[in-house]
């Protein structure tokens, strides 16, 4: 891939993604797959005004070794230096960039029960720090090709060709055009306009109906609103948290979901794929899950904590989005969730509450925003999905027909 194009992508992430302000610190979390691109990204962060850029590399084989050899007690311990670092982040609110390139099957065979136990013990210690940073800093997740990921998508191609094809798909769906910043401004306006229409309807319930067996009703929080595209932090800085993104989303009322929903794409969770699964809800809670592959992992996921079995997000994405029309199954949630309507189990978004900036996080949760240590998106959209909105006046309004916007 041409260096000029990759630099344009790096500039998009630094300036339109996290929108670095002069003097801010930046943390980049990434794999080892594209070090030259990370070099470009660090350079663009500094050119955007960053005071200091720190890169944290992650490597799936090392993660597997740590899980194999460490005890649960060791894995779950939050060291004092880690607490000091989290406290420093609370004080300084650095921008965070996540560059994903993981192998979708990279943690296959790992002791998932051990990982879950360690995470459950760590989370109560880490959570107070995270809550203090919630909605206050800019972040962005984007992607670059990893060899194993590229070969999973294009198994018939040589390694170099597969990586090049995945680069092309990432850049196309991320709107890296001749002027990507202008392309994102136009895209954000379209998402904003669609959200404005949805919010005017006064939707109290979404009804999902599909010929694959999906029949689910989800209640809305009266004070919540649809959002999409870019967001604004509590510091007043506009940023784009996901590159790419195609969704208009809202956080539903905890405890108000009835029926069953069928996933239409595999879910990559903890480095493994969960396939051909369904979730049945009663009184808002996932009470039954079935999966053709990795059902035990799915069951473990919804039992991570009390909120893990409740919905945190309803996202609307048409099947004629650029990602869907690419014809690729990415085996990566960042992309696959933007190819189809999806739901998320776990944590909801406090910033979907109108006037959230004048409320505490606890006040937003009392209104019905779900709280959990997880937030896992799974895809439910396809050409046979219809969605209706029931308004506060009792009117039923078509939102989606055959997987596409009905307005």
MIKE-466965 format. One record per atom (N, C-alpha, C): residue in three letters; z, y, x. Coordinates in pm, whole numbers, padded with zeros to 5 digits, always signed. Atoms other than C-alpha are relative to their C-alpha. Example, Ala and Ser with C-alpha at 12.3 -4.5 7.8 and 13.67 -1.06 7.14 Angstrom:
<zases>
ala+00000-00119+00089ala+00780-00450+01230ala+00000+00120+00090ser-00006-00119-00082ser+00714-00106+01367ser+00073+00109-00077
</zases>
This chain:
<zases>
unk+00000-00119+00085unk+00000+00000+00000unk+00000+00125+00089unk+00012-00122-00081unk-00090+00347+00131unk+00134+00072+00013unk-00124-00071-00025unk+00194+00541+00289unk+00012+00125-00087unk-00004-00122+00082unk+00097+00853+00093unk+00048-00031-00142unk-00041+00040+00135unk+00144+00667-00236unk+00148-00037-00001unk-00141+00040-00007unk+00476+00517-00128unk+00090+00122+00018unk-00081-00122-00015unk+00601+00858-00018unk+00007+00075-00132unk-00001-00064+00132unk+00502+00996-00357unk+00102-00067-00091unk-00097+00077+00078unk+00710+00719-00519unk+00142+00033+00044unk-00132-00034-00053unk+01005+00791-00290unk+00041+00141-00043unk-00029-00137+00042unk+00980+01161-00374unk+00035+00005-00149unk-00029+00007+00144unk+00975+01078-00747unk+00145-00046-00022unk-00136+00052+00015unk+01298+00877-00713unk+00103+00104+00041unk-00097-00097-00052unk+01473+01147-00509unk+00008+00125-00085unk+00003-00131+00068unk+01362+01449-00711unk+00002-00011-00152unk-00002+00015+00145unk+01293+01329-01065unk+00097-00109-00044unk-00095+00106+00031unk+01507+01015-01055unk+00141+00052+00002unk-00137-00051-00007unk+01846+01128-00928unk+00007+00153+00002unk+00004-00147-00003unk+01736+01493-00892unk+00111+00056+00090unk-00101-00041-00098unk+01939+01557-00577unk+00010+00151+00008unk-00027-00143-00016unk+02098+01899-00559unk+00044+00027+00144unk-00031-00034-00139unk+02146+02080-00229unk+00148-00022+00029unk-00138+00025-00041unk+02459+01957-00053unk+00062-00126-00056unk-00055+00122+00056unk+02505+01638-00256unk-00013-00118+00097unk+00010+00125-00075unk+02575+01302-00092unk-00075-00102-00085unk+00079+00102+00068unk+02356+01002-00177unk+00035-00137+00057unk-00020+00139-00040unk+02428+00628-00169unk-00118-00081-00053unk+00112+00086+00037unk+02132+00388-00170unk+00043-00146+00017unk-00032+00142-00005unk+02197+00022-00254unk-00131-00077-00012unk+00131+00065-00002unk+01904-00207-00169unk+00006-00133+00073unk+00014+00123-00075unk+01787-00540-00032unk-00069+00025+00133unk+00061-00010-00133unk+01622-00612+00302unk-00152-00006-00004unk+00142+00033+00013unk+01269-00648+00165unk-00097+00108+00046unk+00095-00108-00030unk+01111-00305+00221unk+00069+00109+00082unk-00073-00100-00079unk+01291-00125+00507unk-00080+00127+00028unk+00080-00120-00026unk+00998+00111+00573unk+00002+00093-00121unk-00009-00084+00119unk+01009+00229+00212unk+00137+00067-00008unk-00134-00059+00002unk+01385+00281+00235unk+00008+00116+00099unk+00006-00110-00098unk+01318+00492+00545unk-00066+00123-00063unk+00066-00111+00070unk+01076+00705+00340unk+00093+00063-00104unk-00089-00049+00105unk+01329+00732+00058unk+00114+00083+00059unk-00107-00077-00065unk+01608+00845+00291unk-00054+00136+00044unk+00062-00126-00044unk+01372+01108+00437unk-00019+00095-00118unk+00022-00084+00118unk+01283+01234+00087unk+00132+00050-00058unk-00131-00046+00047unk+01652+01250-00007unk+00048+00120+00081unk-00038-00114-00085unk+01720+01476+00289unk-00087+00122-00029unk+00089-00112+00030unk+01415+01688+00209unk+00035+00064-00134unk-00041-00054+00131unk+01550+01726-00147unk+00131+00077+00009unk-00122-00079-00017unk+01870+01877-00004unk+00127-00080+00022unk-00119+00082-00018unk+02105+01582+00048unk+00077+00038+00127unk-00084-00027-00116unk+02398+01648+00281unk+00011-00124+00088unk-00019+00125-00072unk+02444+01283+00377unk-00054-00114-00086unk+00055+00115+00071unk+02262+00962+00282unk+00054-00127+00065unk-00055+00126-00049unk+02432+00623+00316unk-00075-00115-00066unk+00073+00116+00051unk+02238+00296+00280unk+00088-00124+00008unk-00076+00125+00004unk+02417-00022+00172unk-00097-00114-00030unk+00091+00112+00017unk+02205-00333+00226unk+00072-00121-00058unk-00052+00123+00057unk+02260-00648+00019unk-00101-00111+00024unk+00086+00114-00034unk+02124-00997+00085unk+00052-00121-00075unk-00045+00108+00087unk+02140-01280-00168unk+00053-00123+00076unk-00056+00116-00072unk+02183-01567+00087unk+00141+00023+00053unk-00136-00029-00043unk+02491-01392+00224unk+00097-00005-00117unk-00086+00007+00119unk+02631-01354-00127unk+00034-00144-00033unk-00025+00141+00028unk+02592-01729-00176unk+00102-00059+00099unk-00095+00049-00100unk+02778-01797+00150unk+00141+00049-00028unk-00133-00055+00030unk+03063-01565+00055unk+00065-00076-00115unk-00055+00071+00116unk+03105-01739-00281unk+00038-00144+00038unk-00028+00138-00040unk+03090-02083-00120unk+00129-00012+00081unk-00107+00017-00097unk+03349-02017+00149unk+00129+00077-00033unk-00120-00077+00031unk+03589-01758+00005unk+00071-00061-00122unk-00077+00042+00118unk+03867-01846-00238unk-00013+00105-00108unk+00001-00096+00110unk+03887-01681-00578unk+00096+00114+00030unk-00099-00104-00034unk+04195-01494-00455unk-00058+00101+00097unk+00063-00090-00098unk+04003-01352-00159unk-00110+00083-00064unk+00111-00070+00064unk+03696-01265-00367unk+00048+00107-00097unk-00046-00090+00105unk+03903-01093-00633unk+00087+00115+00052unk-00089-00103-00053unk+04121-00882-00404unk-00076+00129+00026unk+00055-00133-00027unk+04040-00510-00403unk+00084+00059+00113unk-00074-00046-00117unk+04140-00399-00055unk+00035+00148-00012unk-00043-00140+00005unk+04318-00069+00003unk-00111+00095+00043unk+00109-00087-00044unk+04016+00070+00188unk-00106+00014-00110unk+00094-00009+00112unk+03802-00012-00118unk+00051+00099-00104unk-00059-00096+00094unk+04041+00180-00342unk-00016+00143+00052unk+00015-00132-00059unk+04030+00473-00100unk-00145+00049-00012unk+00141-00038+00014unk+03650+00468-00108unk-00031+00038-00143unk+00023-00033+00141unk+03645+00461-00489unk+00062+00135-00035unk-00066-00129+00024unk+03892+00752-00497unk-00084+00113+00059unk+00088-00100-00062unk+03661+00940-00259unk-00122+00026-00087unk+00115-00017+00087unk+03367+00876-00491unk+00036+00079-00126unk-00045-00077+00116unk+03569+01009-00785unk+00005+00149+00034unk-00013-00140-00042unk+03630+01329-00588unk-00135+00064+00032unk+00124-00059-00050unk+03278+01374-00449unk-00121-00026-00089unk+00107+00034+00094unk+03055+01212-00718unk-00138-00005+00067unk+00132+00010-00064unk+02767+01108-00489unk-00106-00052-00096unk+00112+00060+00072unk+02424+01036-00635unk-00012-00145+00044unk+00015+00142-00035unk+02355+00663-00651unk-00141-00046-00036unk+00134+00055+00020unk+02013+00500-00609unk+00006-00150+00023unk+00004+00145-00012unk+01966+00128-00671unk-00146-00044+00009unk+00136+00047-00018unk+01647-00026-00534unk-00001-00152-00010unk-00005+00143+00031unk+01594-00372-00682unk-00123-00072+00055unk+00110+00083-00048unk+01384-00639-00512unk+00040-00148+00000unk-00060+00133-00006unk+01591-00952-00576unk-00093-00111-00049unk+00060+00123+00049unk+01455-01302-00616unk+00067-00035-00133unk-00062+00032+00130unk+01509-01383-00989unk+00082-00128+00002unk-00073+00127-00011unk+01629-01729-00884unk+00084-00004+00128unk-00061-00006-00132unk+01801-01612-00566unk+00142-00050+00010unk-00137+00049-00002unk+02150-01719-00665unk+00014-00132-00075unk-00003+00129+00069unk+02056-02050-00824unk+00093-00096+00075unk-00092+00095-00060unk+02325-02309-00762unk+00134+00057+00040unk-00127-00063-00035unk+02601-02057-00701unk+00107-00042-00101unk-00111+00035+00089unk+02944-02133-00848unk+00028+00118-00092unk-00010-00113+00092unk+02916-01901-01148unk+00140+00015-00058unk-00137-00008+00053unk+03262-01989-01278unk+00092+00071+00099unk-00079-00064-00105unk+03414-01881-00947unk-00028+00151+00005unk+00039-00141+00001unk+03219-01554-00953unk+00061+00071-00119unk-00053-00061+00122unk+03327-01485-01311unk+00150+00024+00011unk-00145-00016-00014unk+03695-01543-01235unk+00035+00114+00095unk-00026-00107-00096unk+03682-01313-00934unk-00030+00137-00061unk+00037-00128+00062unk+03503-01038-01127unk+00101+00041-00108unk-00099-00031+00104unk+03751-01064-01414unk+00130+00053+00060unk-00122-00047-00065unk+04040-01013-01171unk-00020+00136+00067unk+00028-00127-00068unk+03873-00724-00984unk-00014+00115-00099unk+00040-00107+00091unk+03758-00532-01289unk+00114+00090-00046unk-00108-00091+00045unk+04095-00402-01420unk+00045+00098+00108unk-00038-00089-00109unk+04160-00251-01077unk-00107+00106+00023unk+00112-00090-00026unk+03816-00095-01041unk-00027+00092-00120unk+00036-00071+00123unk+03779+00019-01404unk+00052+00144-00008unk-00046-00138+00011unk+04003+00332-01389unk-00082+00099+00084unk+00083-00086-00084unk+03793+00472-01105unk-00136+00023-00065unk+00131-00011+00065unk+03468+00398-01289unk+00006+00091-00122unk-00015-00085+00119unk+03597+00560-01607unk+00006+00148+00037unk-00010-00140-00043unk+03676+00878-01414unk-00135+00058+00042unk+00134-00046-00042unk+03315+00894-01291unk-00103-00006-00112unk+00095+00023+00108unk+03151+00801-01622unk-00069+00128-00045unk+00085-00112+00045unk+02863+01039-01710unk+00009+00125+00087unk-00019-00120-00082unk+02959+01277-01427unk-00097+00010+00118unk+00088-00003-00117unk+02706+01182-01159unk-00140-00048-00036unk+00138+00043+00021unk+02332+01119-01129unk-00020-00136+00065unk+00034+00129-00056unk+02200+00769-01074unk-00140-00039-00042unk+00135+00045+00034unk+01865+00595-01075unk-00019-00141+00056unk+00039+00133-00046unk+01748+00235-01055unk-00152-00010-00004unk+00144+00019-00013unk+01394+00160-00937unk-00021-00132+00075unk+00026+00131-00060unk+01223-00135-00769unk-00105+00007+00108unk+00103+00024-00101unk+01021-00248-00469unk-00022-00152+00006unk+00026+00144-00002unk+00859-00589-00411unk+00083-00075+00105unk-00055+00097-00093unk+01054-00873-00254unk-00096-00118+00007unk+00096+00110-00018unk+00861-01172-00119unk+00018-00108-00107unk-00024+00107+00098unk+01026-01432-00344unk-00032+00047-00142unk+00030-00056+00132unk+00999-01205-00648unk-00151+00006-00021unk+00146-00013+00012unk+00629-01135-00580unk-00066-00137-00017unk+00059+00134+00010unk+00551-01505-00532unk+00031-00066-00134unk-00030+00055+00133unk+00724-01590-00862unk-00098+00055-00103unk+00095-00061+00093unk+00494-01347-01044unk-00143-00044+00028unk+00139+00032-00039unk+00180-01439-00848unk+00000-00122+00093unk-00015+00120-00084unk+00229-01799-00726unk-00129-00045+00067unk+00127+00044-00056unk-00140-01851-00659unk-00051+00085+00114unk+00045-00092-00105unk-00167-01566-00408unk+00078-00021+00129unk-00070-00001-00127unk-00080-01549-00042unk+00110+00105-00004unk-00117-00088+00001unk+00243-01368+00043unk-00038+00148+00000unk+00039-00141-00009unk+00079-01040+00145unk-00071+00049-00124unk+00073-00038+00121unk-00152-01037-00156unk+00095+00013-00119unk-00096-00005+00111unk+00136-01111-00395unk+00084+00127+00007unk-00079-00122-00016unk+00341-00825-00253unk-00083+00122-00040unk+00087-00113+00034unk+00044-00588-00287unk-00020+00009-00152unk+00017+00000+00146unk-00012-00694-00650unk+00126+00049-00070unk-00125-00045+00062unk+00356-00639-00732unk+00021+00149+00025unk-00005-00144-00024unk+00345-00298-00564unk-00085+00073-00105unk+00090-00065+00096unk+00049-00208-00788unk+00063+00004-00138unk-00062+00006+00133unk+00237-00322-01101unk+00119+00095-00009unk-00117-00089+00000unk+00556-00133-01007unk-00044+00145-00008unk+00043-00140-00005unk+00371+00190-00928unk-00070+00042-00128unk+00068-00032+00125unk+00153+00173-01240unk+00100+00022-00114unk-00096-00011+00110unk+00441+00113-01480unk+00102+00112+00022unk-00092-00110-00032unk+00651+00377-01300unk-00069+00136-00004unk+00077-00123+00015unk+00379+00636-01363unk-00012+00078+00131unk+00025-00064-00129unk+00316+00705-00996unk-00150+00032+00005unk+00138-00047+00010unk-00005+00898-01058unk-00025+00104+00109unk+00026-00108-00095unk-00165+01186-00869unk+00111+00104-00003unk-00112-00093+00013unk+00122+01401-01001unk+00109-00069-00082unk-00099+00077+00076unk+00409+01166-01097unk+00107+00085-00066unk-00102-00086+00060unk+00655+01449-01162unk-00050+00056-00133unk+00058-00051+00125unk+00422+01601-01423unk-00014-00113-00102unk+00013+00115+00091unk+00357+01254-01570unk+00133-00033-00065unk-00132+00030+00056unk+00731+01202-01615unk+00047+00110-00094unk-00036-00109+00092unk+00778+01544-01775unk-00066-00024-00136unk+00072+00027+00125unk+00512+01452-02035unk+00060-00121-00072unk-00057+00121+00057unk+00662+01107-02087unk+00137+00029-00062unk-00132-00035+00053unk+01013+01247-02134unk-00011+00077-00131unk+00018-00077+00123unk+00882+01488-02397unk-00033-00092-00117unk+00035+00094+00107unk+00728+01202-02598unk+00123-00077-00047unk-00121+00073+00037unk+01053+01002-02588unk+00099+00091-00073unk-00090-00096+00064unk+01253+01313-02678unk-00042+00026-00145unk+00050-00027+00135unk+01031+01382-02981unk+00025-00118-00094unk-00025+00118+00082unk+01063+01023-03107unk+00148-00011-00035unk-00144+00004+00027unk+01441+01035-03072unk+00039+00106-00103unk-00031-00107+00094unk+01451+01365-03258unk-00034-00042-00143unk+00039+00049+00132unk+01264+01207-03551unk+00101-00102-00052unk-00095+00104+00040unk+01496+00904-03557unk+00135+00061-00038unk-00130-00062+00027unk+01804+01125-03548unk+00001+00078-00130unk+00008-00074+00126unk+01684+01331-03843unk+00013-00092-00122unk-00002+00094+00113unk+01669+01017-04059unk+00142-00031-00047unk-00137+00034+00037unk+02048+00965-04056unk+00017-00150-00021unk-00003+00146+00012unk+02023+00590-03992unk+00143-00054+00009unk-00132+00062-00001unk+02336+00392-04078unk-00007-00148+00037unk+00015+00142-00032unk+02193+00044-04016unk-00143-00028+00044unk+00131+00051-00039unk+01903-00121-03834unk-00009-00145-00043unk+00023+00138+00046unk+01759-00439-03986unk-00118-00056+00077unk+00103+00066-00080unk+01564-00663-03747unk-00044-00127-00073unk+00052+00117+00072unk+01337-00922-03908unk-00125-00050+00073unk+00116+00055-00068unk+01095-01157-03732unk-00034-00139-00050unk+00042+00132+00046unk+00892-01466-03813unk+00045-00110+00096unk-00056+00101-00090unk+01064-01641-03519unk+00142-00041-00040unk-00134+00032+00047unk+01388-01658-03718unk+00100+00113+00014unk-00090-00115-00014unk+01540-01324-03620unk+00025+00065-00134unk-00040-00071+00121unk+01731-01169-03909unk+00139+00058+00029unk-00123-00061-00050unk+01996-00925-03787unk+00016+00141-00055unk-00033-00135+00044unk+02165-00618-03933unk+00108+00056+00092unk-00093-00063-00094unk+02343-00377-03697unk+00038+00138-00053unk-00048-00128+00050unk+02559-00086-03813unk+00008+00106+00109unk-00001-00111-00094unk+02544+00255-03649unk+00130+00081-00010unk-00113-00094-00001unk+02820+00501-03552unk-00048+00132-00060unk+00048-00124+00062unk+02791+00813-03775unk-00021+00113+00100unk+00008-00111-00097unk+02844+01041-03474unk-00099-00028+00114unk+00088+00036-00110unk+02592+00860-03252unk-00142+00049-00024unk+00139-00044+00009unk+02234+00963-03177unk-00086-00079+00099unk+00095+00065-00089unk+01924+00808-03022unk-00029+00089+00120unk+00036-00071-00122unk+01845+00904-02666unk-00110-00078+00070unk+00106+00067-00072unk+01559+00827-02432unk-00049+00084+00116unk+00050-00071-00116unk+01406+00916-02098unk+00111+00055+00085unk-00098-00062-00087unk+01599+01160-01885unk+00131+00028-00070unk-00133-00026+00050unk+01968+01238-01924unk+00057+00119+00077unk-00066-00111-00067unk+02200+01523-01830unk+00145-00036+00027unk-00137+00034-00037unk+02525+01464-01642unk+00096+00107-00051unk-00102-00098+00041unk+02851+01638-01728unk+00007+00117+00097unk+00014-00113-00092unk+02776+01856-01426unk-00119+00089-00037unk+00114-00080+00045unk+02471+01983-01615unk-00128-00025+00076unk+00118+00030-00081unk+02212+01813-01392unk-00085-00106-00072unk+00092+00091+00066unk+01908+01647-01552unk-00049-00105+00100unk+00047+00107-00087unk+01804+01308-01408unk-00061-00111-00084unk+00062+00114+00067unk+01606+00994-01494unk+00064-00128+00053unk-00075+00115-00052unk+01834+00689-01465unk-00083-00126+00022unk+00083+00120-00014unk+01559+00426-01503unk-00145+00038+00029unk+00143-00013-00029unk+01217+00424-01338unk-00054-00141+00018unk+00054-00066+00119unk+01035+00295-01538unk+00096-00006-00119unk-00072+00009+00127unk+01165+00349-01893unk-00097+00029-00114unk+00085-00019+00118unk+01003+00327-02236unk+00083+00003-00128unk-00086+00026+00115unk+01303+00305-02468unk+00059+00124-00066unk-00088-00088+00075unk+01470+00508-02739unk+00121-00087-00038unk-00115+00089+00015unk+01824+00371-02749unk+00118+00071-00064unk-00121-00051+00062unk+02155+00412-02927unk+00109-00106+00019unk-00111+00095-00002unk+02499+00250-02905unk+00049-00020-00143unk-00039+00027+00139unk+02590+00078-03234unk+00151-00002-00018unk-00142+00010+00034unk+02925+00051-03409unk+00053-00137+00040unk-00064+00127-00036unk+03144-00215-03250unk+00051-00067-00127unk-00050+00076+00113unk+03215-00485-03506unk-00091-00003-00120unk+00092+00000+00114unk+02912-00424-03729unk-00135-00059+00042unk+00126+00072-00024unk+02645-00686-03665unk+00010-00135-00069unk+00000+00125+00075unk+02555-00977-03889unk-00138-00065+00009unk+00126+00072-00001unk+02290-01244-03847unk-00031-00063+00134unk+00042+00068-00122unk+02092-01415-03574unk-00121+00070+00060unk+00113-00061-00069unk+01851-01287-03313unk-00046-00095+00110unk+00060+00089-00100unk+01612-01479-03087unk-00058+00081+00115unk+00056-00066-00118unk+01531-01371-02733unk-00146-00038+00014unk+00143+00024-00015unk+01161-01338-02657unk-00045-00001+00145unk+00029+00008-00143unk+01180-01323-02277unk+00121-00058+00071unk-00115+00050-00076unk+01396-01494-02013unk+00091+00115+00042unk-00098-00097-00046unk+01713-01314-01908unk+00045-00036+00141unk-00050+00020-00136unk+01793-01276-01538unk+00143+00052+00006unk-00142-00036-00003unk+02173-01279-01508unk+00067-00069+00118unk-00071+00053-00117unk+02377-01322-01190unk-00091-00085+00088unk+00092+00070-00087unk+02066-01432-01003unk-00055-00130-00053unk+00057+00119+00063unk+01973-01708-01250unk-00066+00038-00131unk+00073-00029+00123unk+01742-01725-01550unk+00056-00079-00118unk-00038+00062+00128unk+01862-01794-01905unk-00124+00007-00089unk+00128+00005+00070unk+01568-01906-02118unk+00013-00059-00141unk+00011+00053+00137unk+01480-01969-02484unk+00136-00004-00069unk-00134-00003+00056unk+01806-01853-02633unk+00010+00086-00126unk-00028-00078+00120unk+01952-01711-02952unk+00148+00035-00003unk-00139-00046+00014unk+02271-01526-03046unk+00026+00024-00148unk-00038-00022+00140unk+02445-01536-03384unk+00126+00085-00005unk-00111-00095+00011unk+02679-01252-03485unk+00069-00012-00135unk-00081-00015+00120unk+02961-01238-03738unk+00103+00110+00025unk-00092-00113-00015unk+03165-00920-03790unk-00017+00068+00137unk+00032-00071-00124unk+02991-00773-03488unk+00009-00082+00126unk-00027+00080-00119unk+03085-01054-03252unk-00098-00117+00013unk+00083+00116-00026unk+02860-01313-03089unk+00087-00125-00010unk-00086+00116+00025unk+03013-01631-03228unk-00069-00131+00038unk+00072+00121-00040unk+02740-01877-03128unk-00123+00040+00082unk+00121-00020-00081unk+02479-01885-02852unk-00061-00137+00028unk+00073+00123-00034unk+02213-02147-02786unk-00108+00036+00101unk+00101-00025-00102unk+01987-02171-02483unk-00058-00132+00048unk+00064+00120-00053unk+01732-02424-02360unk+00032-00017+00147unk-00033+00005-00143unk+01824-02335-02002unk+00117+00094+00028unk-00118-00076-00043unk+02160-02216-01864unk+00086+00048-00117unk-00086-00036+00112unk+02352-02218-02192unk+00143+00027+00047unk-00137-00020-00048unk+02682-02250-02001unk+00016+00138+00062unk-00006-00133-00060unk+02601-01932-01809unk+00003+00107-00108unk+00000-00093+00111unk+02526-01750-02135unk+00136+00003-00069unk-00133+00007+00062unk+02855-01871-02285unk+00104+00069+00087unk-00094-00064-00092unk+03040-01756-01975unk-00017+00153-00005unk+00028-00142+00003unk+02871-01417-01994unk+00071+00069-00117unk-00058-00066+00117unk+02993-01342-02347unk+00151-00018-00009unk-00145+00017-00002unk+03346-01449-02257unk+00065+00070+00120unk-00053-00069-00118unk+03388-01223-01952unk+00120+00087-00035unk-00116-00073+00053unk+03620-01001-02157unk-00021+00014-00151unk+00006-00010+00146unk+03686-00911-02521unk-00127+00070-00047unk+00116-00077+00044unk+03399-00662-02539unk-00133-00063+00034unk+00126+00060-00044unk+03139-00890-02379unk-00077-00066-00113unk+00066+00067+00113unk+03063-01059-02712unk-00047+00098-00107unk+00042-00102+00096unk+02993-00728-02891unk-00117+00080+00056unk+00118-00075-00042unk+02683-00510-02883unk+00037+00138+00054unk-00019-00132-00057unk+02669-00200-02666unk-00123+00088-00010unk+00124-00078+00003unk+02308-00094-02716unk-00103-00065-00090unk+00121+00039+00071unk+02009-00114-02950unk-00113+00088+00054unk+00108-00077-00061unk+01685-00010-02779unk-00133-00035-00063unk+00129+00014+00066unk+01345+00043-02938unk-00112+00024+00100unk+00113-00007-00094unk+01034-00027-02727unk-00120-00068-00064unk+00117+00062+00062unk+00683-00090-02866unk-00068-00101+00092unk+00069+00103-00079unk+00479-00391-02754unk-00125+00054+00067unk+00114-00060-00068unk+00198-00154-02653unk+00045+00099+00108unk-00044-00080-00114unk+00406+00004-02377unk-00081-00042+00123unk+00078+00036-00121unk+00239+00011-02030unk+00046-00131+00063unk-00051+00122-00061unk+00467-00269-01908unk-00045-00121-00079unk+00044+00111+00084unk+00387-00491-02203unk-00150-00024+00016unk+00145+00012-00009unk+00015-00419-02174unk-00046-00048+00137unk+00035+00054-00131unk+00023-00516-01807unk-00018-00151-00006unk+00011+00144+00015unk+00055-00873-01933unk+00090-00079+00091unk-00087+00067-00097unk+00318-00952-01670unk+00139-00023-00057unk-00143+00024+00020unk+00653-01116-01721unk+00065+00019+00137unk-00052-00038-00131unk+00851-00954-01439unk+00122-00083+00045unk-00125+00070-00031unk+01162-01176-01457unk+00102+00097+00060unk-00087-00106-00050unk+01347-00851-01396unk+00031+00091-00118unk-00039-00072+00122unk+01545-00668-01665unk-00051+00143-00001unk+00047-00138-00004unk+01446-00318-01548unk-00139+00013-00061unk+00137-00005+00051unk+01085-00397-01634unk-00012-00069-00136unk+00018+00076+00124unk+01108-00662-01905unk+00066+00066-00120unk-00064-00068+00113unk+01349-00455-02116unk-00086+00116-00049unk+00087-00110+00038unk+01086-00180-02117unk-00137-00049-00045unk+00120+00058+00060unk+00820-00417-02247unk+00025-00040-00144unk-00033+00050+00133unk+01004-00502-02567unk+00132+00057-00049unk-00130-00037+00056unk+01281-00401-02805unk+00107-00092+00058unk-00107+00083-00055unk+01612-00521-02669unk+00135+00044-00053unk-00140-00026+00030unk+01982-00540-02737unk+00077-00019+00130unk-00086+00024-00116unk+02265-00528-02487unk+00138-00043-00048unk-00137+00042+00022unk+02591-00716-02495unk+00090+00070+00100unk-00096-00064-00091unk+02892-00538-02351unk+00013+00149-00020unk-00034-00142+00002unk+02959-00177-02264unk-00104+00085-00072unk+00086-00098+00065unk+02818+00096-02485unk-00001+00130+00078unk+00018-00127-00070unk+02718+00448-02384unk+00070+00112-00074unk-00075-00109+00062unk+02967+00723-02457unk-00087+00123-00021unk+00082-00121+00011unk+02697+00985-02403unk-00099-00005-00115unk+00079+00000+00123unk+02519+00870-02721unk+00076+00065-00116unk-00078-00070+00102unk+02799+01038-02917unk-00030+00149+00006unk+00029-00144+00004unk+02708+01389-03031unk+00123+00078+00048unk-00110-00080-00053unk+02919+01639-02839unk+00094-00078+00089unk-00086+00084-00083unk+03049+01368-02604unk+00062+00078+00115unk-00051-00078-00113unk+03091+01631-02334unk+00132+00070-00032unk-00125-00062+00043unk+03379+01776-02537unk+00103-00103-00045unk-00091+00107+00039unk+03544+01438-02596unk+00039-00081+00123unk-00038+00092-00107unk+03735+01199-02374unk-00072-00133-00021unk+00061+00132+00010unk+03597+00854-02299unk+00072-00084-00105unk-00079+00075+00097unk+03878+00706-02506unk-00033+00043-00143unk+00036-00049+00134unk+03787+00927-02805unk-00136-00056-00043unk+00132+00056+00032unk+03425+00805-02787unk+00013-00148-00037unk-00018+00142+00030unk+03542+00445-02783unk+00070-00021-00133unk-00066+00011+00130unk+03766+00503-03083unk-00098+00020-00114unk+00103-00021+00102unk+03458+00617-03274unk-00085-00126-00021unk+00075+00124+00016unk+03303+00274-03216unk-00081-00043+00120unk+00071+00039-00122unk+03155+00267-02864unk+00070-00119+00063unk-00059+00121-00057unk+03211-00080-02719unk+00035+00019+00147unk-00044-00005-00139unk+03395-00123-02390unk+00001-00141+00057unk+00005+00132-00063unk+03338-00412-02151unk-00030+00016+00148unk+00033+00001-00141unk+03300-00502-01786unk-00147-00032+00024unk+00143+00032-00015unk+02940-00613-01851unk-00084+00093-00088unk+00103-00060+00086unk+02628-00450-01992unk-00127-00077+00033unk+00112+00089-00027unk+02350-00708-02019unk-00105+00013-00110unk+00110-00015+00094unk+02017-00634-02186unk-00076-00131-00015unk+00088+00114+00021unk+01816-00912-02346unk-00108+00039-00101unk+00118-00044+00071unk+01471-00880-02495unk-00023-00079-00129unk+00020+00064+00131unk+01399-00949-02863unk-00131+00043-00065unk+00122-00054+00061unk+01075-00759-02928unk-00121-00089+00024unk+00129+00070-00011unk+00733-00914-02988unk-00087+00045-00117unk+00096-00047+00101unk+00426-00874-03211unk+00040-00032-00143unk-00039+00036+00136unk+00604-01028-03509unk+00128+00064-00048unk-00128-00060+00035unk+00912-00806-03516unk-00018+00126-00086unk-00009-00120+00083unk+00973-00556-03798unk+00143+00053+00007unk-00132-00063+00001unk+01261-00309-03794unk+00001+00108-00106unk-00020-00104+00101unk+01383-00102-04088unk+00128+00076+00032unk-00121-00080-00008unk+01633+00181-04082unk+00050+00030-00139unk-00062-00037+00128unk+01872+00221-04374unk+00073+00131+00023unk-00055-00133-00022unk+01968+00586-04410unk+00130+00019-00079unk-00126-00032+00068unk+02291+00747-04527unk-00021+00026-00148unk+00032-00021+00141unk+02114+00821-04857unk-00046-00129-00067unk+00037+00128+00058unk+02038+00452-04910unk-00148-00031+00003unk+00144+00020-00008unk+01670+00482-04831unk-00034-00093+00116unk+00047+00088-00106unk+01490+00215-04627unk-00128+00057+00060unk+00113-00064-00070unk+01253+00361-04367unk-00055-00096+00105unk+00057+00088-00104unk+01009+00153-04158unk+00006+00068+00138unk-00008-00051-00138unk+01077+00201-03786unk-00102-00072+00089unk+00098+00082-00073unk+00869-00085-03639unk-00072-00092-00098unk+00078+00099+00072unk+00591-00294-03783unk-00084-00077+00102unk+00071+00088-00091unk+00452-00592-03593unk+00017+00045+00146unk-00034-00032-00137unk+00626-00478-03278unk-00036+00139+00047unk+00041-00134-00041unk+00494-00121-03279unk+00068+00105-00088unk-00056-00110+00079unk+00623+00217-03394unk-00070+00010-00134unk+00056-00014+00134unk+00573+00263-03767unk-00018+00148-00035unk+00021-00144+00023unk+00554+00642-03729unk-00066+00060+00122
</zases>
